[in-house]
């Protein structure tokens, strides 16, 4: 409680600029109110964008070349939505997705706002610590009190699970980064938040969160741990994964079922007729195969955003894919979604959007390690989530989570490493 009181006092006293104070308040509330009140993830993102638009004329430091490149990549990604939509005849479906796609364009005023304030990452990470306890409460209420099969929070298991995993690794980062600085009470608060978020992730039943936890954990150990701690860290993560697998009535059945369904699909000789293409995992693999056909037939600009189901029906009629695929509007993979909707050019812009910041982090890793580490953790996690969910690029709330974290960590890294970036 002492730490939280200190944060509140700092927010009220230490920042004479009212705009700065408001920005920090909304960033702090993002992991708390955003996951506790429906639509507040998107609303907080929108409010920060509006503040950024109103403060565009304020004096600021010139953008570095790397910052300009990142912002142009965001413009290019949005442009591919426009190009692909018109190339495939713009309809109401494209208008429906326009609001989400514009968030990638709104990165510009939002980034220009966030880069003014050096404590943005501080408030996001502290908000995430408090958010871990809120997620625990939501998961406990859903699974234990309401007796639901999984925790869904105010959105769905595919939001609460991955967001909880992000909080887990934000917390681990804070713990290790400040282990020699913080008092034991502060370290205990971080530890309990990590455990609380880990509980929420495990109760979500989200395969994306399980994959994200494992991939981010192993990547973090390999990239960031000291050699003498690497084996112990890998062993600890493996034990956690095994324990959750063996003890959870949600994790084990989900993993076992998914593995069996994949084996059945791979063993099938005719995916168009075999029942293995109708299982949850099998139909995902069949959707991926369908996407490869889309890319082959519409290489550069894709089939158009939102056209997945209508184009799939034509392939079903031609007996190229199983009819179960036509029951879905999107493939359950963000990279595959963008490749099918916007073609290879759209996929390239998405990869640049995700991994150009990673290139900046890696290039300046030795000189600015703390900010590089948290930035890379964020990118590794969202990359893992993207493998099993298309929502990262199609849903306002998920897109807001991805972009705000990316903007805050990138601006923090460039600020701390400004003298070393070339």
N, C-alpha and C positions, 0 to 999 in steps of 0.2 A: 504493500500500500504506500510505503514511503516513496518508492520509485515513481508510482503513478502521480502522487501529489507533487513531486518535483517536476514531472513532465507538464502538469497543468500550470504550475507556477511559472515555468519557463515560457510556456505558450502565451500566458497573459502579460508577463512582465518584460521578457528579454527581447521582444520584437516590437519596436516602436512603429514600424510600417504596418498599418492595418491590413493592407492587401497581403503582405507576407504572412501575417497571423492567420488570416482566413484560409489561405492556401494550405498552410500546415495543418489547420484544423480539419479540413476536408480530406487531406491525405491520411491523417491519423484515423479518421472515421471510416475510410474506405474499406479496410478489412473487417471492421466491426459492424457498422450500420449496413454496409454493402452486402454482408452475408446474413444479416438479421432482419432486414426490411426489404421486401420485394421491390425491385426496380431501382434501388438506391445505388447499386453498382453503376448502372448507366447514368443515373441522375448526377452522381458525384463527378463522373467523368465529364458530363455535359457542362456542369457548373464551372469546372476548372477550365474547360475550353472557352467558355464565355468570358471568364476573367482574363484568359490569355488574349482574346480578341480585343477586349477593352484596354489592355495594357500594351498593345503592339507598338504604339508610338513612343513609349517610354525609352529613354536612352539605354543602350545595352552594349556589352562588349561584342566586337565583330565575331561572326561565326568562323570557326576553323574549317578547313577544307573537309575534314572528316564529317563534321556536323552537316555541312551542306550536302555531301554525298548521301548521308543517311536520309535527310529530308527529301531529296530528289528521288530516292528509292521508294519512299512512301507515295510520292506523286505518281511514279511509274506504276506501282501496284494498283492504285485507284484507276489510273488511265486504262489499264488492261480490262478492268470491269466495264468501262465505257465502250472500248473498242470491241470486246467480245459480245457485249449486249447488242450493239447496233449491227454487228456482222451477222448475228443470228436473229434479227428482227426483235426490237425492244417491245416487251409486253408488260402487263401488270406485274408479272413475277419479278422482273428486273426492277421495277419501281419499288416493290416491297423490300428488296434487298439494298436499295440505294442508301438508306439511312445507315446501315451497318458499314457499308463500304466507305462512306464518307468519313468514318472515324479514322481511317488511315490517312485521309487528307487533313483531318483536324489535328493530327500529330504535330503539324507545323506550329500553330499558335500555342498548343499545349507544351511543346518542347521549349519554345521561346520563353514561355512563362516559367517553367520548372527550372531552367538553367540559371535564372536570376537568384534562386534561393538555395543556398548551399546545404541547408539542413533537411531537404526533402526526403532523402533516403533514411535519415534518422527517424522522422515521423512515420514513414511507411513501415519500417521494421518494428517500431514500438507499438504501432497500431496492430500489427500482425501478432505480437505477443498477446495482447488483450483479446484479439480475435480468436486465438487458439482456444481460450476458455469458452467463448461464445459458441464456437463450433462443437465443443464437447457437450455443452448444454443442449444444443439442437440434436446431436446424434443420440444422446442419452434419452431425450424426450421421445424421439421417433421410435427407437428400437426397444427401449425398456418400458416406457410408460404407454406409448400408443401401440406397442407390439407390432410395428411395421417390420417387414422383412429386411429393409435397409434404411439407412438414414438419408433423408431427402432434403432437409433444411427448408428454406423458403423457395428454392428452385427445383433442383433434382439431384440425384446421386452423382450425376456426371459433372456437376459444378462443385458441390460441397466436398467431394472426394479429392479432386485435383487441387482445389484451393487449400485444403487442409495439408496436403503434401507440400505445397509451397511454404506454408507457415512452419511446417516441421523443419525444413532446410534453412529458412530464414533464421529460425531460432537456434539451430545448431551452429550456423555461421556466427551469430551474435555471441553465443556461449564460448566458442573457441577463440573468437577475435578479442574478447574482453576477459578471458579467464584470469589473467594476472592483474586486471585492473579493478573489476567489480568486487563488491563485498559478497559474502556467501549468500546473503538474503537475495541479492539481485540475481545471482547465478541460479539459485533455487527457483525463483520466479520463472526464469527462462526455461529451466529444465521441466517444470510442471506444465508450462505452455506447450512445449514440444510433445510431452506425453499426452496431453489433452487433444492436441491436433492429430496425433498419431491414432488415437482411439477413434476420432471422427472419420479419418481416412479409412480405417479398417472396417468400420460399420457402414460405410457408404455402399459397399458392394460394387464399386466402380472399377472395372478392369483397367481403365486408364490411370486411375490413381495408384493401383498396384504396380503397373508397369513404370509409371513415373517415379514412384518411390524407389524401386529397385535400380532403374537406370541412373537416376540422379545420384543415388547413394554410391554406386560403384564408380561412376564418373568422378564424383567429388573426391573419393579416396585416391583414385589414380592420378588425378590432376593436381590436387591441392595438399595432400598429406605428406608429411616428411617420411622418408624411406623407413625409418625405424618404427613408425607408427602404422605403416601401411597394412601389414599383415593383421594387426590387432583390429584396425578399423574395418577391414574387409570381413574379418571373422565376426565382428559385432553385428554388422549389417546382415550378414548371412543368417546369424542366429535369430535376429529379429524377424526376418522373412519366414524362416522355418517355424518359429513359434506362432506367428499369426496364421500361417498355413495350417498347422496342426491343431491349434486350439480354437480357432474361430469357426462358428457354424455358418458364417457368410463367405469367408475367404476360400476355404478348402473346397466346398462344392462348386463354387464358381470357377476356380482354377481347373479342377478335375474335369468338369464338363467341357470347358473350352478346349483343353488338350485332346479329349476324346473326339470332339467335333472336328477339330483340325485334322486329326489322323484319318477320320472317316472320309473327309473331303479329299484329301490327298490320295487316298487309296481308290477313289472312284474313277472309273474309266470314262464315263460320259456325264459331265457336270450338268448338261442341259436337262437330263432326265433323272439323275440320281437324287434320292431323298436327302443325301448329305448336304445338298445345296440349300436346303430349307432350314437347317439348324442355325441358331444365332451366330456361331463362328463360321459355319459353312457359307451362309448367305453373305457374310462380309467378304470372304475370299472370292465368292462369285461376283460380288460387286467390284472388287479390285480387277478381276479378269474383264468385266464389262468395261471398266475405265480404260483398260489397255486398248480395247477395240475403239473407244471414243478417240483416244489419242492418235491411233493409227489413221482414223478417218478424218480427224479435225486437228491436225498437228499444231498449228501455230496459235490460233485464237480460241480453240475449244468449241464446245457445243452451246455455250452461253450460260451464264449464271441462272440457276433455278430450273434448267431444262433437263435435269438428269432423268426424272421419271418418264417424261414424254418421249425422250430419245430411247430410253430403255425399252419401252413398249414396242418400238419398231424392231428392235433386236430380238425381242421375245417372239414376235410374229414371224421373224425370219429363222427362228429356231437356233439362234446363235448363243443365247444365254437362258438360264432357268427363269421361269415365270415368277419365282419368289422375289427376284431382284426388283421387279416392277412395283412391289409393295412399298418401296423406300424412295424417299425424295433425294437422298444424298448418300454417297459412300461414307462409311464410318472412318474416315481418315482425312485430315486437313490437306495434306500434300496431294492425295489422289483427287480430292474435291476440286482443288484449284487447277490441277492438271487437266481434268475433264472439262471444267467450266470455262477456263481461260487459256487452255492450251499450254504448250511448252514455254511460251513467252511469259505467261502468267505465273507458271511454276518457278521460272528463273527469278522473277521479281520477288516472289514470296521467300525463296531461299536467300536472296540478298537481304531482304528485310530482317530475317532471323539471324543470318550469320555474318553479315558485314559488321554489326556491333561485336560479335564474337571475335572477328579478326582484329578489331581495335583492342579488345581486352588482351588477347594473346600477344599481340605485338608489343604491348607495354606492360606485360605481366610482371616482369622483374622490378620495374621502377614504381609501379602502383598496384601492388598485389591485393590489398584489401578490397578496393573497389572493383578490380578485375574479377576476383573470386565470386563475389555476390552477383555480378552481371552474368558470368558464365553459368552459375547455378540456375539462374532464372531461365536462361536460354536452353540449357540441357533439359530442364523440367518441362518446359512448354513443348519442346521437340518430342519428348516422350509421350506427352498427353496427345499430341497431334497424330500419333500413329494409330490411335483407336477412336478418335472423335473428330468430326468435321466442325464442331461448334466453335472452335477457336477462331475461325474465319467467317462464320455465318451468324453468330448470336451476339447481340449487343453487349450482354453482360460478360461473356467469356472474352470477347475482343477487347473490352475495356480493361479487364484484368491483365491481359497480355501486354497491351500497349502502354498502360500507365507504369507498370513495373519496368518495362524496357526503357521508357523515356527517363524515369527517375534514376535508374542505375547507370545508364549511359551518360547522362549529364553530370552525375556525380563523379564518374570516372574521368571524364574529359576535364572537369574542373580541377581535380586533384592531380592530374597528370599533364596539365596544359603545357608546362615548360618542356616536357619530354616528347610530346606527340609531334610527329613530323608529317 
